[in-house]
Amino acid sequence: MGIQVISRDGQPEYAVVPWEQYQALLKAAGQLEAAAVEHTQATPQQSASLPSFSELARLREGKGLAAEQLARSVGISPVYLALIESGERQPDAAIRRSLAWELGVAGWSEPS
C-alpha cells in the first residue's frame, strides 16, 4: 500500500492513501456507500468570501498569537511572515495549509 504519513510535532497525524486503496478499504469495512465524495471547484463567489492574506495580521491577533509564535509554528521566519502580512509575498501551498491550520481558515488550505 502506498501510504504517506503526515506528522505534526513529531507525532503521526494523517495517513494518505491512493484513492483506489481507500475505496478498497471502505468496501472491506462495508462502508462503500459512504465513499461517495462530491468533487467541486470553488467558484469566484465562494472564494470572495474567504479572508485575504491582507487580513492575516488581524486574524493572528484575534487568536492572540504573536507574529514570531505563528511564524515558528508554521515553520517560517518571522521576517517571511511579515512579508506575507504586508502583501509583499504570496505563500506557497504548504505554508497556506500551515497558516490555515494554525488560524482555522479552511479556504486557505484548498489547492490553488
C-alpha distances in whole Angstrom, upper triangle without the diagonal:
4,6,9,12,15,18,22,25,22,21,17,18,15,11,10,8,8,11,10,7,10,13,11,11,14,16,15,17,19,19,19,22,21,19,21,22,25,24,27,29,31,35,37,39,36,35,39,39,36,38,38,38,41,41,39,42,43,40,39,43,42,39,42,40,41,40,39,37,35,35,34,31,30,30,32,36,39,41,38,37,41,41,38,40,43,42,42,38,35,32,29,26,24,28,28,25,27,30,29,27,31,33,31,32,29,30,30,26,26,25,28
4,7,10,13,16,20,23,21,19,16,17,14,10,8,6,7,10,11,9,11,14,13,13,16,18,17,19,22,21,20,23,22,19,22,21,24,23,25,26,29,32,35,36,33,33,36,36,34,35,35,35,38,38,36,39,40,37,36,40,40,37,39,37,39,37,36,35,32,32,31,28,27,27,29,33,36,37,34,34,38,37,35,37,40,38,38,34,32,29,25,22,21,25,25,22,24,27,26,25,28,31,29,29,27,27,27,23,23,22,25
4,6,10,13,16,19,17,16,12,13,10,6,6,5,7,11,12,9,10,14,14,13,15,18,17,18,21,20,20,23,21,18,21,20,23,22,25,26,28,31,34,35,32,31,35,34,32,33,33,32,36,36,33,36,37,34,33,37,37,34,36,34,36,34,34,32,29,29,28,25,24,24,27,31,33,35,32,32,36,35,33,35,38,36,37,33,30,27,24,21,19,22,23,20,21,25,24,22,25,28,26,27,24,25,25,21,21,20,24
4,6,10,13,16,15,14,10,11,8,6,5,7,9,12,14,12,13,16,17,16,18,21,20,21,24,22,22,24,22,20,22,21,23,22,24,25,26,30,32,33,30,29,33,32,29,30,30,29,33,33,30,33,34,31,30,34,34,31,33,31,32,31,30,28,26,25,24,22,20,20,23,27,29,31,28,28,32,32,29,31,34,33,33,29,27,23,20,18,16,19,20,17,18,21,21,19,22,25,24,24,22,23,22,18,19,18,21
4,6,10,13,11,10,6,7,6,5,6,9,12,15,17,15,14,18,19,17,19,22,21,21,24,23,23,25,23,21,23,22,24,23,26,26,27,31,33,34,31,29,33,32,29,30,30,29,32,32,29,31,33,29,28,32,31,28,30,28,30,29,28,25,24,23,22,19,18,18,22,25,28,30,27,27,31,31,28,30,34,33,33,29,27,23,21,18,15,18,19,16,16,20,19,17,20,23,22,23,21,23,22,18,19,19,22
4,7,10,9,8,6,6,5,6,8,11,14,17,19,17,16,20,21,19,21,24,24,23,26,24,25,27,24,22,24,22,24,23,25,25,25,29,30,32,28,27,30,29,26,26,27,25,29,28,25,27,29,26,24,28,28,25,27,24,26,25,24,22,20,20,18,16,15,15,18,22,24,26,24,23,27,27,25,27,30,29,30,26,24,20,18,15,12,15,16,13,12,16,16,14,16,19,18,20,18,20,18,15,17,17,20
4,7,6,5,4,5,7,9,11,15,18,20,23,21,20,23,24,22,23,27,26,25,28,27,28,29,26,25,27,25,27,26,27,28,28,31,32,34,30,29,31,30,27,27,27,26,29,28,25,27,28,25,23,26,27,23,25,22,24,23,22,20,18,18,16,13,13,13,17,20,23,25,23,22,26,27,25,26,30,29,30,26,24,21,19,17,13,15,17,14,12,16,16,13,15,18,18,20,19,21,20,17,19,20,23
4,5,5,6,6,9,12,14,18,21,23,26,24,22,26,27,25,26,29,29,28,31,29,30,31,28,26,28,26,28,27,28,28,28,31,32,33,29,28,30,29,25,25,25,23,27,25,22,24,25,22,20,23,23,20,21,19,20,20,19,16,15,15,13,10,10,11,15,18,20,23,21,20,23,25,23,24,27,27,28,25,23,19,18,17,13,14,15,12,10,14,14,11,12,16,16,18,18,20,18,16,19,20,23
4,6,8,9,12,15,18,21,24,27,29,27,26,29,30,28,29,33,32,31,34,32,33,34,31,30,32,30,32,31,32,31,31,34,35,36,32,31,33,31,28,27,27,25,28,27,23,24,26,23,20,23,24,20,21,18,19,19,17,15,14,15,12,9,11,11,15,17,19,22,21,20,24,25,24,25,28,28,29,26,25,21,21,19,16,16,18,15,12,15,16,13,13,17,18,20,21,23,21,19,22,23,26
4,7,9,12,14,17,20,23,26,28,26,25,28,29,26,28,31,31,29,33,31,32,34,31,30,32,30,32,32,33,33,33,36,37,38,35,33,35,34,31,30,30,28,31,30,27,28,29,26,24,27,27,24,25,22,23,23,21,18,18,18,15,13,14,13,17,20,22,25,24,23,27,28,26,28,31,31,32,28,27,23,22,21,17,18,20,17,15,18,19,16,16,20,21,23,23,26,24,21,24,25,27
4,6,9,12,15,18,22,24,26,23,22,26,26,23,25,28,27,26,29,28,29,31,28,27,30,28,30,30,31,32,32,35,36,37,34,32,35,33,30,30,31,29,32,31,27,29,30,27,25,27,27,24,25,23,24,25,23,20,19,20,17,15,16,16,20,23,24,27,26,25,29,30,28,29,33,33,33,30,29,25,24,22,18,19,21,18,16,19,19,16,17,20,20,22,22,25,23,21,23,24,27
4,6,8,11,14,18,20,22,20,18,22,23,20,21,25,24,23,26,24,26,28,25,23,26,25,27,27,29,29,30,33,35,36,32,31,34,32,29,29,30,29,32,31,28,30,31,27,26,29,29,25,27,25,27,26,25,22,21,22,19,17,17,17,21,24,26,29,27,26,30,31,28,30,33,33,34,30,28,25,23,20,17,19,20,17,16,19,19,16,17,21,20,22,21,23,22,19,21,22,26
4,7,10,14,17,19,21,19,17,21,22,19,20,24,23,22,25,23,24,25,22,21,24,22,24,24,25,26,26,30,32,32,28,28,30,29,26,26,27,26,29,28,25,27,28,25,23,26,26,23,25,23,25,25,24,21,20,20,19,16,16,17,20,24,25,28,26,25,28,29,27,28,31,31,32,29,26,23,21,18,16,17,18,14,13,17,16,13,15,18,17,19,17,20,19,16,18,20,23
4,6,10,13,15,18,16,14,17,18,16,17,20,20,19,22,20,21,22,19,18,20,19,21,21,23,23,24,28,30,31,27,26,29,28,25,26,27,26,30,29,26,28,29,26,25,28,28,24,27,25,27,27,26,24,22,22,21,18,17,18,22,25,27,29,27,26,29,30,27,29,32,31,32,29,26,22,21,17,15,17,17,14,14,17,16,13,16,19,17,19,17,19,18,15,17,18,21
4,7,10,12,14,12,11,14,15,13,15,18,18,17,20,18,19,21,18,17,19,18,21,20,23,24,25,29,31,32,28,28,31,30,27,29,29,29,32,32,29,31,33,29,28,32,31,28,30,29,31,30,29,27,25,25,24,21,20,21,24,28,30,32,29,28,32,32,30,31,35,33,34,31,28,24,22,19,17,19,20,16,17,20,19,17,20,22,21,22,19,21,21,17,18,18,22
4,7,9,12,10,9,13,14,12,14,17,18,17,20,18,18,20,17,15,17,16,18,18,20,21,23,26,29,30,27,26,30,29,26,28,28,28,32,31,29,32,33,29,29,33,32,29,32,30,32,31,30,28,26,26,25,22,21,21,24,28,30,32,29,28,32,32,29,31,34,32,33,30,27,23,20,17,16,19,19,16,17,20,19,17,21,23,21,21,19,20,20,16,16,16,20
4,6,8,6,6,10,11,10,12,15,15,16,18,17,16,18,17,14,16,15,18,17,20,22,24,28,30,32,28,28,32,31,29,31,31,31,35,34,32,35,36,33,33,36,35,33,36,34,36,35,34,32,30,30,29,26,24,25,28,32,34,36,32,32,35,35,32,34,37,35,36,32,29,26,23,20,19,22,22,19,21,24,22,21,24,26,24,25,22,23,23,19,18,18,21
4,6,5,6,9,10,11,12,14,15,17,19,17,16,18,17,13,15,14,17,16,19,21,23,27,29,31,28,28,31,31,29,31,32,32,35,35,33,37,38,34,34,38,37,35,38,36,38,37,36,35,32,32,31,29,26,27,29,33,36,37,34,33,37,36,33,35,38,36,36,33,30,27,24,20,20,23,23,20,22,25,24,23,26,28,26,26,23,23,23,20,19,18,21
4,5,5,6,9,10,11,12,14,15,16,15,13,15,14,10,12,11,14,13,17,18,21,25,28,29,26,26,30,30,28,31,31,32,36,35,34,37,38,34,35,38,37,35,38,37,39,38,38,36,33,33,33,30,28,29,31,35,37,39,35,35,38,37,34,36,39,36,37,34,30,28,25,21,21,25,24,21,24,26,24,24,27,29,26,26,22,22,23,20,18,17,21
4,5,5,6,9,10,11,12,14,15,14,12,15,14,11,13,13,16,16,19,22,25,28,31,32,30,30,34,34,32,35,35,36,39,39,37,41,42,38,39,42,41,39,42,40,43,41,41,40,37,37,36,34,32,32,35,39,41,42,39,38,42,41,38,40,42,40,41,37,34,31,28,25,25,28,27,25,27,30,28,27,31,32,30,29,26,26,27,23,22,21,24
4,5,5,6,9,10,10,12,14,13,12,15,15,12,14,15,18,18,22,24,27,30,33,34,31,32,35,35,33,35,36,36,40,40,38,41,42,38,38,42,41,38,41,40,42,41,40,38,36,36,35,32,31,31,34,38,40,42,39,38,41,41,38,40,43,41,42,38,35,32,29,25,25,28,28,25,27,30,28,26,30,32,30,29,26,27,27,24,23,22,26
4,5,5,6,9,10,11,12,11,10,13,11,9,12,12,15,16,19,22,24,28,31,32,29,29,33,32,30,33,34,34,38,37,35,38,39,35,36,39,38,35,38,37,40,39,39,36,34,34,34,31,29,30,33,37,39,40,37,36,40,39,36,38,41,39,40,37,33,30,28,24,23,27,26,23,25,27,25,24,28,29,27,27,23,24,25,22,21,21,24
4,5,5,6,9,10,10,9,7,10,10,7,10,11,14,15,19,22,25,28,31,32,29,30,34,33,32,34,36,36,40,39,38,41,41,38,38,42,40,38,41,40,42,42,42,40,37,37,37,34,32,34,36,40,42,43,40,39,43,42,39,41,43,41,43,39,36,33,30,26,26,30,28,25,28,30,28,27,30,32,29,29,25,26,27,24,22,22,26
4,5,5,6,9,10,10,8,12,12,10,13,15,18,19,23,26,28,32,35,36,33,34,37,37,35,38,39,39,43,42,41,44,44,41,41,44,43,41,44,42,45,44,44,42,39,39,39,36,34,35,38,42,44,46,43,42,45,45,42,43,46,44,45,42,38,36,33,29,29,32,31,28,30,33,31,29,33,34,32,32,28,29,30,27,26,26,29
4,5,5,6,9,9,9,12,12,10,14,15,19,20,24,26,29,32,35,36,33,33,37,36,34,37,38,38,42,41,39,42,42,39,39,42,41,38,41,40,43,42,42,39,37,38,37,34,32,34,37,40,42,44,41,40,44,44,41,42,45,44,45,41,38,35,32,29,28,31,30,27,28,31,29,27,31,32,30,30,27,28,29,26,25,25,29
4,5,5,6,5,5,8,8,7,11,13,16,18,22,25,27,30,34,34,31,32,35,34,33,35,37,38,41,40,39,42,42,38,38,42,40,37,41,40,42,42,42,40,37,38,38,34,33,35,37,41,43,45,42,40,44,44,41,42,45,43,45,41,38,35,33,29,28,31,30,27,29,31,28,27,30,32,29,29,26,27,29,25,24,25,29
4,5,5,6,5,8,9,9,12,15,18,20,24,27,29,32,36,36,33,35,38,37,36,39,40,41,45,43,42,45,45,41,42,45,44,41,44,43,46,46,46,43,41,42,41,38,37,38,41,45,46,48,45,44,47,47,44,45,48,47,48,45,41,38,36,32,32,35,33,30,32,35,32,31,34,35,32,33,29,30,32,29,27,28,31
4,5,8,8,12,12,12,15,18,21,23,27,30,32,35,39,39,36,37,41,39,38,41,42,43,46,45,44,46,47,43,43,46,45,42,45,44,47,47,46,44,41,42,41,38,37,38,41,45,47,49,46,45,49,49,45,47,50,48,50,46,43,40,37,34,33,36,35,31,33,36,33,32,35,37,34,34,31,32,34,30,30,30,34
4,6,8,11,11,11,15,17,21,23,26,29,31,35,38,38,35,36,39,38,36,39,41,41,45,43,42,45,45,41,41,44,42,40,43,42,45,45,45,42,40,41,40,37,36,37,40,44,46,48,45,44,47,47,44,45,49,47,49,45,42,39,37,33,32,35,34,30,32,34,32,30,33,34,31,32,29,31,32,29,29,30,33
4,6,8,9,10,13,16,20,22,26,29,31,34,38,38,35,36,39,38,37,40,42,43,46,45,43,46,46,42,43,46,44,41,44,44,47,47,47,44,42,43,43,39,38,40,43,47,48,50,47,46,49,49,46,47,50,49,50,47,44,41,38,35,34,37,35,32,34,36,33,32,35,36,33,33,30,32,34,30,30,31,34
4,5,5,7,10,13,16,19,22,26,28,31,34,34,31,32,36,34,33,36,38,39,43,41,40,43,42,39,40,42,40,38,41,41,44,44,44,42,39,40,40,36,35,37,40,44,45,47,45,43,46,46,43,44,47,45,47,44,40,38,36,32,31,34,32,29,31,33,30,29,32,33,30,30,27,28,30,27,26,27,31
4,5,5,8,11,14,17,20,24,26,29,33,33,30,31,35,34,33,36,38,39,42,41,40,43,43,39,40,43,41,39,43,42,45,45,45,43,40,41,41,37,36,38,40,44,46,47,44,43,46,46,42,44,47,45,46,43,40,37,35,31,31,34,32,29,31,33,30,29,33,34,30,30,27,28,30,27,25,26,29
4,5,6,10,13,16,19,22,25,27,31,31,28,30,33,32,31,35,37,38,41,40,39,43,42,38,40,43,40,39,42,42,45,45,45,43,40,41,41,38,37,39,41,45,46,48,45,43,46,46,42,43,46,44,46,43,40,37,35,31,32,34,32,29,32,33,30,29,33,33,30,29,26,27,29,27,25,26,29
4,6,8,11,14,17,21,23,26,29,29,26,28,31,29,29,31,34,35,38,37,36,39,38,35,36,39,37,35,38,38,41,41,42,39,36,38,38,34,33,35,38,41,43,45,42,40,43,43,39,40,43,41,43,40,37,34,32,29,29,31,29,26,28,30,27,26,29,30,26,26,22,24,26,23,22,24,27
4,6,10,12,15,19,21,24,27,28,25,26,30,28,28,31,32,34,37,36,35,38,38,34,36,39,37,35,38,38,41,40,41,38,35,36,37,33,32,34,36,40,41,43,40,38,41,41,37,39,42,40,41,38,35,32,30,26,26,29,27,24,27,29,25,25,28,29,26,25,22,22,25,22,20,21,24
4,7,10,13,16,19,21,25,25,22,24,28,27,26,29,31,33,36,35,34,38,37,34,36,39,37,35,39,38,41,40,41,39,36,37,38,34,33,35,37,40,42,43,40,38,41,41,37,38,41,39,41,38,34,32,30,26,27,29,27,25,27,29,26,25,29,29,26,25,21,22,24,22,19,20,23
4,6,9,13,15,18,22,22,19,21,24,23,23,26,28,29,32,32,31,34,34,31,32,35,34,32,36,35,38,37,38,36,33,34,35,32,29,32,34,37,38,40,36,35,38,37,33,35,37,35,37,34,30,28,26,23,24,26,24,21,24,26,22,22,26,26,23,22,18,18,20,18,16,17,20
4,6,10,12,15,18,19,16,18,21,21,21,24,26,28,31,30,30,33,33,30,32,35,33,32,36,35,38,37,38,37,33,34,35,32,30,32,34,37,38,39,36,34,37,36,32,33,36,34,36,33,29,28,26,22,24,26,23,21,25,25,22,23,26,26,23,21,17,17,19,18,15,16,18
4,7,10,13,16,17,15,16,20,20,19,23,24,26,29,28,28,32,32,29,31,34,32,31,35,34,37,35,37,35,32,32,34,31,28,30,32,35,36,37,34,32,35,34,30,31,34,31,33,30,26,25,23,19,21,24,21,19,23,24,21,22,25,25,22,20,16,15,17,16,13,13,15
4,7,9,13,13,11,13,16,16,16,20,21,23,26,26,26,30,30,27,29,32,31,30,34,33,35,34,36,35,31,31,33,31,28,30,31,34,35,36,32,31,33,32,28,29,31,29,31,28,24,24,22,19,21,23,20,19,23,23,20,21,25,24,21,19,15,13,16,15,11,12,13
4,6,10,11,10,10,14,15,14,18,18,20,23,24,24,28,28,25,27,31,29,29,33,32,34,32,34,33,29,30,32,29,26,29,29,32,33,33,30,28,30,29,25,27,28,25,27,25,21,21,19,17,20,21,18,18,21,21,18,21,24,23,20,17,14,12,14,14,10,10,10
4,7,8,6,6,10,11,11,14,15,17,20,20,21,25,24,22,25,28,26,26,30,29,31,30,32,31,27,28,30,28,25,27,28,30,31,31,28,26,28,27,23,24,26,23,25,23,19,19,18,16,19,20,16,16,20,19,17,19,22,20,18,15,12,9,12,12,9,10,10
4,5,5,6,9,10,11,15,16,18,21,21,22,26,25,23,26,29,27,28,32,31,33,31,34,33,29,30,33,31,28,30,30,33,33,33,29,28,29,28,24,25,26,23,26,24,21,21,21,19,22,22,19,20,23,22,19,22,25,23,21,17,15,12,14,15,12,13,12
4,5,5,6,9,10,13,13,16,18,18,20,24,23,22,25,27,26,27,30,30,32,30,33,32,29,29,32,30,27,30,29,31,31,31,28,26,27,26,22,22,23,20,23,22,19,20,20,19,22,22,18,20,23,21,19,23,25,22,21,17,16,12,14,16,14,14,12
4,5,5,7,9,13,14,17,18,18,20,24,23,21,25,27,25,26,30,30,32,30,33,33,29,30,33,31,28,31,31,33,32,32,29,27,28,27,24,23,24,22,25,24,21,22,22,21,24,24,20,21,24,22,20,23,25,22,20,17,16,13,15,17,15,16,15
4,5,6,7,11,13,16,18,17,19,22,21,19,22,25,23,24,27,27,29,28,31,30,26,27,30,28,25,28,28,31,30,31,28,26,27,26,22,22,24,21,24,23,20,20,20,19,21,21,17,18,21,19,16,19,21,19,17,14,12,9,12,14,12,14,13
4,5,5,9,9,12,15,14,16,19,19,17,20,23,22,22,26,25,27,25,28,28,24,25,27,26,23,26,25,27,27,27,24,22,23,22,19,19,20,18,21,19,16,17,17,16,19,18,15,16,19,17,15,18,20,17,16,12,11,8,10,12,10,12,11
4,5,8,9,12,13,13,15,19,18,17,20,22,21,22,25,25,27,25,28,28,25,25,29,27,24,27,27,28,27,28,25,23,23,22,19,18,19,17,20,20,17,18,19,18,21,20,17,18,21,18,16,20,21,18,17,14,13,10,12,15,14,15,14
4,6,9,12,14,12,15,18,16,15,18,20,18,20,23,23,25,24,27,27,23,25,28,26,24,27,26,28,27,28,25,23,23,23,20,19,20,19,22,21,18,19,20,19,21,20,17,18,20,17,15,18,19,16,15,11,12,9,11,14,14,16,15
4,6,9,11,10,11,15,14,12,15,18,16,17,20,20,22,21,24,23,20,21,24,22,20,23,23,25,24,24,22,19,20,20,16,16,18,16,19,18,15,16,17,16,18,17,13,14,16,14,11,15,16,13,12,8,9,6,8,11,11,14,13
4,7,8,6,8,11,10,9,12,14,13,15,18,17,19,18,21,21,17,19,22,20,18,21,21,22,21,22,19,16,17,17,14,12,14,13,17,16,14,14,16,16,18,16,12,14,15,12,11,14,14,11,11,8,10,8,9,12,13,15,15
4,5,6,7,11,11,10,13,15,15,16,19,18,19,17,20,21,17,18,21,20,18,20,19,20,19,19,17,14,15,14,11,10,11,10,13,13,11,12,14,15,17,14,11,14,15,12,12,15,15,13,13,10,12,10,9,13,13,15,14
4,5,5,8,10,9,11,13,14,15,17,16,16,14,17,18,14,14,18,17,15,17,16,17,15,15,13,11,11,11,7,6,9,7,10,10,8,9,12,13,15,12,10,13,13,10,11,14,14,12,13,11,13,11,9,12,14,15,14
4,5,7,9,10,11,13,14,16,17,16,16,14,17,19,16,16,20,20,17,20,18,18,16,16,14,12,11,10,8,6,7,6,10,11,10,12,15,17,18,15,13,16,17,13,14,17,16,14,16,14,16,15,13,16,18,19,17
4,6,5,6,9,10,11,13,14,14,15,13,17,17,14,15,19,19,17,20,18,19,16,17,16,12,12,13,10,7,9,10,13,14,13,14,17,18,19,16,13,16,16,12,13,16,14,11,13,11,15,14,12,16,18,19,18
4,5,5,6,9,10,11,12,11,12,10,13,14,11,12,15,15,13,16,15,15,13,14,13,9,10,11,8,6,9,10,13,12,12,12,15,16,16,13,11,13,13,9,10,13,11,9,12,10,13,13,11,14,16,18,18
4,5,5,6,8,10,11,9,9,8,12,12,10,12,15,15,14,17,15,15,12,13,13,9,9,11,9,6,9,11,14,14,14,14,18,19,19,15,14,16,15,11,13,15,13,11,14,13,17,17,15,18,20,22,21
4,5,5,6,9,10,10,11,11,15,15,13,15,18,17,17,20,19,19,16,17,17,13,12,15,13,9,12,13,17,17,17,17,20,21,21,18,16,18,17,13,14,16,14,11,13,13,16,17,15,18,21,23,23
4,5,5,6,9,9,11,11,14,14,11,13,16,15,15,18,17,18,16,18,17,13,14,16,13,10,14,15,18,17,17,16,19,19,19,16,14,15,14,10,11,12,10,7,9,9,13,14,13,15,18,21,21
4,5,5,7,5,7,7,11,10,8,10,13,12,12,15,15,15,13,15,15,11,12,14,12,10,13,15,18,17,17,16,18,19,18,15,14,15,13,9,11,12,9,7,10,11,15,16,14,16,19,22,22
4,5,5,6,7,8,12,11,10,13,15,15,15,18,18,17,14,17,17,13,13,16,15,12,15,17,19,20,20,19,22,22,22,18,17,19,17,13,14,15,12,10,13,14,18,19,18,20,23,25,25
4,5,8,10,12,15,14,12,15,18,16,17,20,20,20,18,20,20,16,16,19,17,14,17,19,22,22,21,20,23,23,22,19,18,19,17,14,14,15,12,9,11,12,16,18,17,19,22,25,25
4,6,9,11,13,11,10,14,15,13,14,18,18,19,17,20,19,16,17,20,17,15,18,20,23,22,21,20,22,22,21,18,17,17,15,12,12,12,9,7,9,12,15,17,16,18,21,24,25
4,7,10,12,10,10,13,15,14,15,18,18,18,16,19,19,16,16,20,18,16,19,21,23,23,23,22,24,24,23,20,19,19,17,14,15,15,11,10,13,15,19,21,20,21,24,27,28
4,6,8,6,6,10,11,10,12,15,15,15,12,15,16,13,14,17,16,14,17,19,21,20,20,19,21,22,20,17,17,17,14,12,14,13,10,9,13,15,18,20,18,19,23,25,26
4,5,5,6,9,10,11,12,14,14,13,10,13,14,11,11,15,15,13,16,18,20,19,20,19,21,22,21,17,18,19,16,13,16,16,12,12,16,17,21,22,20,21,25,27,27
4,5,5,6,9,10,11,12,11,10,6,9,10,7,8,11,11,10,12,15,16,16,17,15,18,20,18,15,16,17,14,12,15,15,12,12,16,17,20,21,18,20,23,25,25
4,6,5,6,9,10,10,9,8,5,9,10,8,9,13,13,12,15,17,18,17,18,16,19,20,18,15,17,18,14,13,16,16,13,14,18,19,22,23,20,21,25,26,26
4,6,5,6,9,10,10,10,8,12,13,10,12,15,15,14,17,19,20,19,20,17,19,20,18,15,16,17,13,12,15,14,10,12,16,17,20,22,19,20,24,25,26
4,6,5,6,9,9,9,8,12,11,8,11,14,12,12,15,17,18,16,16,14,16,17,15,11,12,13,10,8,11,11,7,9,12,14,17,18,16,16,20,21,22
4,6,5,6,5,6,5,9,8,6,9,11,11,11,14,15,16,14,15,12,14,15,13,10,12,13,10,9,12,12,10,12,15,16,18,19,16,17,20,21,22
4,5,5,6,7,7,11,11,9,12,15,14,15,18,19,19,17,18,15,16,17,14,12,14,14,11,11,14,13,11,13,17,18,20,22,19,18,22,23,24
4,5,8,10,10,14,13,11,14,17,15,16,19,20,21,19,18,15,16,16,13,11,13,12,8,9,12,10,8,11,14,15,17,19,16,16,20,21,22
4,6,9,10,13,11,9,13,14,13,14,17,18,18,15,15,11,12,12,9,7,9,9,5,6,10,9,7,10,13,14,15,17,14,13,17,17,19
4,7,9,12,10,10,14,15,14,15,18,19,18,16,15,12,12,13,10,8,11,11,8,10,13,12,11,14,17,17,19,20,16,16,19,19,20
4,7,8,6,7,10,11,11,13,15,16,15,13,13,10,11,13,11,8,11,13,10,10,14,14,13,15,18,18,20,20,17,17,20,20,20
4,5,5,6,9,10,11,12,14,16,15,13,14,12,14,16,14,11,14,16,13,13,17,17,15,17,20,20,23,23,19,20,23,23,23
4,5,5,6,9,10,10,12,14,14,13,15,13,16,18,16,13,15,17,14,13,17,17,15,16,19,20,22,23,20,21,24,24,24
4,5,5,6,9,10,11,13,11,11,13,13,16,18,17,14,16,19,16,15,19,20,18,18,22,22,24,24,21,22,25,25,24
4,5,5,6,9,10,11,9,8,10,9,12,15,14,11,13,16,14,13,16,18,16,17,20,19,22,21,18,19,21,21,20
4,5,5,6,9,10,10,9,10,9,12,14,14,10,11,14,12,10,14,15,13,13,17,16,19,19,15,17,20,20,19
4,5,5,6,9,9,9,11,11,15,17,17,13,14,17,16,13,16,18,16,16,19,18,21,21,18,20,22,23,22
4,5,5,6,5,5,8,9,13,16,16,13,14,17,16,14,17,19,18,17,20,19,22,21,17,19,21,21,20
4,5,5,6,5,6,7,10,13,14,10,10,14,13,11,14,16,15,14,17,16,18,17,13,16,18,18,17
4,5,8,8,9,10,14,16,16,13,12,16,15,12,14,17,15,14,16,15,18,17,14,17,19,20,19
4,6,8,10,12,16,18,19,16,15,19,18,15,17,20,19,17,20,18,21,20,17,20,22,22,20
4,5,7,10,13,16,17,14,14,17,18,15,17,20,19,18,20,18,20,18,15,18,19,19,17
4,7,10,13,16,18,15,15,19,19,17,19,22,21,20,23,21,23,21,18,20,21,21,18
4,6,9,13,14,12,12,16,16,14,16,19,19,18,21,19,20,18,15,17,18,17,15
4,7,10,12,9,9,13,14,12,14,17,17,17,18,16,17,15,12,14,15,14,12
4,7,8,6,6,10,10,9,11,14,14,15,16,14,15,14,10,11,13,12,11
4,6,5,6,9,10,11,12,14,16,16,17,15,16,14,11,11,12,10,9
4,6,5,6,9,10,10,12,14,15,15,14,13,12,9,7,8,7,7
4,5,5,6,9,10,11,12,14,15,14,14,13,10,8,10,10,11
4,5,5,6,8,10,10,12,13,13,13,13,9,9,12,12,12
4,5,5,6,8,10,10,11,9,10,9,6,6,8,9,10
4,5,5,6,9,10,10,9,9,9,6,4,8,9,11
4,5,5,6,9,10,10,11,12,9,8,11,13,14
4,5,5,6,8,8,10,11,8,8,12,13,15
4,6,5,5,5,6,8,6,6,9,12,13
4,6,5,7,8,10,9,8,11,14,16
4,6,8,10,13,11,11,15,17,19
4,6,9,11,10,11,14,17,18
4,6,9,9,10,13,16,18
4,6,6,7,10,13,15
4,6,6,7,11,13
4,5,6,9,10
4,5,8,9
4,6,9
4,6
4
